[in-house]
C-alpha cells in the first residue's frame, strides 16, 4: 500500500517540479515582442504559429488572434477541422479529442489506483479480524479441552473412591 502512495506522490511531485521549472525557465529569458497575428496572414502555418497567441485557419490562409474569451474558437472565426494552434500538423478538433481522451485515461487511472488502495486496505483489515477470530477460537477450544480433562479426572477419582473403577474400560458396569 505504501508503494502505491509513494508512486503517486512521486508522479505528482515530478509534475509539480516540471511545471515550476518550466514556468521559471520561461520567465527567466526575455522574449522579443510578438508580432501581430494579422501580419502573418497569407504566409505559412509555421510562420503564423511562431506566436502562441495566433490561430491559423487553413482554407482562408489567415493568421488571426486566438479568441481568448472562448475556450474553443467559434465556427464563425474558423471551423475546428481547419483550425491549427500550437503545431501545424494537428487540427484543433483532433487536438481536443486527444486531450480529452488522455484526461479521461488519467482520471480513470487515478480512480482505479484509489479503488485498489481502498480494497487492499479493506482486505488487510479483514485478515487482521480473521486472525483475531482464529486466536479466540483456538483459546476457546483449549479451555474446553482443559475442562473436559479436569472433569474426566474428577469422575475417575469418584469411581476409585467408591470402588467402581474398571480394569477394562469397555466392560459393563453390571459385571463388577
Secondary structure by P-SEA (a helix, b strand, c coil): caaaaaaaaaaaaaaaaaaaaaaaaaaacccccccccccccccccccccccccccccccccccccccccccccccccccccccccccccccaaaaaaaaaaaaaaaaaaaaaaaaaaaaaaaaaaaaaaaaaaaaaaaaaaaaaaaaaaaaaaaaaaaaaaacccccccccccccc
